Amino acid sequence: MIPTSGSFHLANVRVHRSLTPGLTATFDADGFALADITVADGKISGIAAHKKSKTLADAIDLAGRIVLPCFVDCHTHIDKGHIWPRKPNPDGSFMGALNATGADRAARWSAEDVARRMDFSLRSAYAHGTRALRTHLDSVPPQEEISWPVFEAMREKWRGRIELQAACLLGIEGVRDKKWFERLAKRVAAAKGVLGVVTYMVPDLEELLDKVFAEAIKHGLDLDFHADETDDVAAISLKKIAEAALWNGFEGNILVGHCCSLARQPDLDVLDTLDKVAKAGLAVVSLPMCNLYLQDRRADQTTPRWRGVTLLHEMKARGIPVAVASDNTRDPFYAYGDLDMLEVYRMATRILHFDHPVGDWPQAVASTPAKVMRLDGVGTLATGGSADFIVFKGRSWTELLSRPESDRIVVRDGKAIDRQLPDYAELDELMVD
């Protein structure tokens, strides 16, 4: 249906108001309007409200099918991806995931192993329609000397298909080794990466956060935190991060992931935290599939009582940028997934109620994470922008989010791509001793 080269016109497509800045059209209650899109030389040369009388004779009539910009996945772990067959989570718990991953990393994460699993993950994401992706890289010694060079090579290999970013990942206690952490920050800066840590409620958290911010300021780095991935109401590191950003006068971008415990805390504490997060200019990403899997999993096999997601509605109401992302894929932290951001958005809609109204929630998988990642012009459909978009069968949210849309058409630089997914059998030899 969509040409693999040349110029073309798409008529009668359904686009969303939140992802088509500048489009003047009549939008329905869910934010959709019918439009016509012209593509030339890999760019969107025109997008306007659909008018039957002016439809070009050679236009491809999509009969109201939804067209969305390609996705932005701002929180993943493709260095961990697909190790489940050789190192599953023994009980589905967070500690089970942490221990299993640590053991597998120490035993198996050679440069070849990491590279092959990363490439497999990226081929999946690309086929599903992801244009940009940020991955965390486990950076505890000696893994940082293995995974960062692999990532840099992978970024070059995938340049022009997926814009790749990386953030280092280590527990906040690792910052106590001042000289080593300074070397790591320098290494991240040399790779044009993002400085990241996992925060816990350790006694010296404020002091350690100051060291993290100091290194980020020194090297001009953005920050990316894992925070409060627990149901413990005493876990308030999100607030501590916001306070540290304020007293350090930090001007870079800060993305904080998970923040699960916030949903369990008393209202007054929540309001205080959100006010500080908004004032500090933090952005927050929720990982609905992974946290639904891990959080409130009970050893006695009783039913979980909460969903594990954070308070995105309350954050958004305060102007805090919010996103959702894939997180882990077929590893001990999440046994499933395929880096398909449509699946993420579908699950987020059901778990977090991204509906009634739909509003501008679609930005959470496109333009909002693009801004956090400093990717200009990504995550929207606009005249002059790259012709990077996805054509779906669904003509409404209920149609789009009710089926996998495995026959979607992904257009990159104005050309329909080959969407063949990699076969799991490719990784079989990595799963045996």
N, C-alpha and C positions, 0 to 999 in steps of 0.2 A: 504493500500500500504506500509506504513512504519511500521515496527514491534513496538509493545509496550514494547518489552524487547529484550535483546540479542544483538549480533553483526550483522552488515549488511554492504553491499556495495551499494552505489548509483553510477550508471554509467550515463555518458552523461548528466550531470547537467550543468546549465549555471550559472557561478559565476562572480562577478564583481572585476575588478582589484584593485579598491580602498579598497576593504574589504577582500582581500586574500593576505596578505603580504607574499612575498617569493615564490609565485606561478610563475613558468616559463611556459608560454603558449602563444599562439597566440591570441591576443585580437582584437576584432572588433572595429569599430569607436565609439561605445557607451561604450567601456570598458569591454565587456563580452568575456568570453572564455569558452569552454567546458571542463569539468573536471570530475574526478572520486573521490568520497569521501568514505573512509572506517571508520566505527564507531565501537568502541569496548570499553566496560567498561565505557560507558558514555562520552568517549573522541573521538575526531577526531584523529584516529591513522594514517591516511594518506590522503593527498590530492594532486593530480597530474593532469597534463594535460590529457585529455581523449584520449585514443588510442584504436580504435576498436579491433585491433588484440590482445590486452591484457585484454579485458574485461572479468571479471570472469563469469563463467557459471551461478553462483547463484546470480549475481548482479541484482539489481532493475534498469531497464533502464527507466530514466525519460524523455527521448526524447527531451532534450534541455530545460526542465522547469527551471525557475530561482530559485536559492537557495540563500537566504540572511541570515546573522547572525541575531539573535533576536535583537529587537530594544532597544534603550535607550532614555527615555523620561525625559528630564532634567528640565522641567518647567511645573508643574501642580499645581492644587489647589483641591486636593481630599477632603479637609475639607469642601469646598463649594459645591461639586458636587451634582447634582440632586435635588437641592432645587427649581428649576424652577416651578414645579406644584403648590407649595404653595406660592412662592414669585417671580413672573415674573418681568422682567424689564418693567416698564410702557411705556417707549418710545424708548427703544433701545439705549439710550445715556450712556456715561460713568458715569455721575452723577446719572442717574437713576439706574445704576447697583450698584454704591457705596452705595446709600441710601437704596436700597432694601436689599442688602446683610447685611448691618449694622443692619437694623431692624430685619431681620430674625435671625442673630447671637444672638442678645440680647434676643430674645424671645424664641428661639428653640434649640440652640446648646448645648444640654446636652451631657454627655459622651456617652450615648447610641445612641443618634441621630447621632453624628459625627462618631462613630464606625461603625454603620450599613451602612451609606452612603460611608464611606471609603472602607469597605470591598466589597461592590457592585462595586465600581469603580475599585478596584484591580482585581476582578474576570473578569471584562471586559477587562482590559489591558492585563492580563495574557492570556486570550483566543485569543486575537489578536496578541500575540507574543512579548510582552514587557518583557524584562529581568531585567531592572533596571529603577527606577523612582525616581525623586526628587519632593517632594511636598512642597509648601509653607503652613505655618500654621498661620492663623490670630492670632496674639499674643498681642492684646490690652487687658488690664485688663477688666474682670477677665478670659478671654478666654484662656490665656496661661496656666492657672492652670488646665484647662479641656482638651485641645486638645493635649498637649505634652504627658501626660501619655497615652492617647488613642493611639497616634502615636507609642509610644515605645512598647506598647502591640501588635499593628498591625504589627510592624516590626518583632517581634519575631514569630508571627503567620505565616507570609509570608516568613520567612527566607528559603532560598533554592529554592524559586519560583520567587520572585521579590526582588531584592536588593533595599531596601528603604532608602532614605535620606530625611531629613526635614530641611527647612530653616524658621526661624521666619519671620513674615511679620507684619510690622507696618509702619505708616507714619513717615518720618524723624523728624517731630515735637516731636514725643514721646521720642526722644533721649535727649530732653532738661531736662527731669526728670532724672538727672544723677544717683541717687541711684537706682531708679526702673530699668533703662536700664542696670546698672551693674548687678543687680540680674537676669535680663532676660538673659544677656550674659552668666552668670554662669550656668543658667538653661539649655541653649542651649548646652553649653560645656559638661555638665553632661550627656546629651542625645546624645553626639557625633554628633551634628547637625551643621548647617551652619548659620552664622549670616547674616540676611537680613533686608533691609529696602526699603521703597519706597521714592525716592527722588523727591522733588519739588524745584522750584526756590524761596525758602524762603531767606530772607535777611541774615540769619546766616548759610547758607548751608555749607560753607567751615568749619566753626567751628564745626558743627554737624558731618560732615564727619570725621573730625579728631578724634572725640570721638568714632565713629564707628570703625575706623581703630585701635584706641588704644585698644579697648576691644577685637577686633579680634586678635591683636598681643599678648595681655596679656594671652588669653586663647588658642592660637594656632588654631584659627578658619579660615576656608575659608569664603569668602564673596559672597553674591548673592543679586543683586540690581534689583528693578524695576525702570526704568528711562525713562522720557520723553515720556510717553504714551499719546501724545497729538499732535495736528497739529500746536501748537504755536512755531514759529521760535525762540522765545526768550528762549525756554526751552533747556538749554545746560548742564544739570546735568551729562550727559555722559562724557563730557570733564572735568567737575569738579571732577568726580570720578577718572578719569585717572590721573589728576594732584595730587589729594590727595594720590593716590597709589604711585606716584613717590616721592613726598616730605616726605611721611612716610616710604619709603623704604620697602614697603610691599612685602613679598615673598610668600604668600599663593596664592591659586587660586581665581580668581574673575570672576564671571559670571554676565553679565548685560543683562537684558531682555527688550524687546520692542524697545526703542530708535527710536520711530516713527518720532519725529520732525526733526531728522537729515536729512531725505529725503526732507525736505522743506527749508533747510537753504542754503545760498549762497555758491558757490563752495569753495571759499577761507576759509570760516569758517569750512566747511566739511573737507577739507584737513588738517587743523590745528588739528581738533578733532581726525581724524583718525591716524595722526602721533603720537599723544599723547597716544591714545588707544593701538597702536602697541608697542610703547616704554614701556608702563606700563605692557604689557603682559595680558591685559584683553581678555576675551572671550565674545562673544555676541550671544544671542539666540533671534531669531525672532519668533513671534507667529502668523503665517499668517492667521489662521482661525478666531481667536478672534479679531485681529485688523482689519481685513476686515469687521467684523460685527460692531465694535464700532466706528472706526475712520471715520470722514467725514460724519457721519449720520446727516441729516439736518432736522431741525424742520419744515421747509416748504415743506417737502416731495419732494424736488428736488433731482436729481441724484447725488450720490457721485462722486467726481472728482479724488480721489487718493486711493491707495490700503492700506495704513496704515503700510506697512512693511518698514524695515530699509535697509540700503545700504550694503547688504551682499556681493555682488560682489566686491565692492570697498574694503571692509574689507578683504575679502579673498585674494585679490591681494596684500595686505600688510602683509600677513602672520598672520592675526588675526584669531584665531579659531572661527568658526561660526557653529551654530546649528539651527534647528527648532524643535518646541515641541508643545504639545497639548494645554497647558494653561488650560482654564476653560472648564467645561463640564456640560451642562444643568443647568446652574445657571444664575443669572442676567447679568453676563459679557459675556456669550455666550450661546445662547439658545439650541445649538446643540452639536454634537460630542459624541465620545464614547471611548476616549483614544486609538484610533486606529492609530498607527504611519504610517501605509501605507496611510491612508486617509490624514494625515498631510503632508507626502511627496508628495502625488499626488497634493494636493492643493498648496503646496509650488512650485512645478514644474511649475504649471500654472500661479501662481501669481508672483513669483520671477524669472521665466525663468531659471530653473535648467536644461536646455537642450541646444543643439546646441552651445557648446558641453555639454554632460552629465558630462564629466570630473570626478572629485572625489566628486561631490555633495552628493552621497549616504552616505559619512562619516558623514554628518550633522545629521543623525538620528541613528548613530551607534557608530563608533569609536571616533569621536570628542567629543560628550557629555560624553562618557565613560571616556576619559582622564580628562575632566573638573571635573568629579565626582570621580576621582582617582580610577577607577575600572580597574585593570590590566587584560589584556587578554579578555576584553569584547568588543563586537562590531566588531569582525573579525572572519574569518574562517581560522584556522591555525592548522597544525599538533601539537598535544599535548594539544590543547585547548578543552574546554568543547564542547560537541556536542549539542549546543543550536542554532538552526537555523529554518528557515521557508521555506517550499517548496510551491511554487506558481504554478498556471496553466500557467501563462504568460511566453512566451519564449523570449520576448523583452520588452523594456520600453513601447512601445505603447500598447502592450497587457497587461502588468502588470498594467499600470496606467489608463487603460480605463474601467476596471471593479472593483467592490468592492473586488473581490477575497475572498468572504465569505467562500469558500471551501478550503482555504489554510490549510496546515498541519503544525502544530507547534511541533517541536521536542525539548525536554528539557532533558538534561543528557542522550541523545541517545534514548529517548523513545517518541513516539507520544502521546501527551496529549489529554485529553477530552476537546474539545473546546466549550462546551455548554455555551452560554452567559446567565447571570442572567436575569430573567424576571422583567420588571419594576413594575409589580404588587407586588413584594416583598416589595416595599417601600410605598405602598399605605397608610398604617396606619400612616406613618410619615408625610403625606401630609394633614392631617385633624387636626382640632383643638380638 
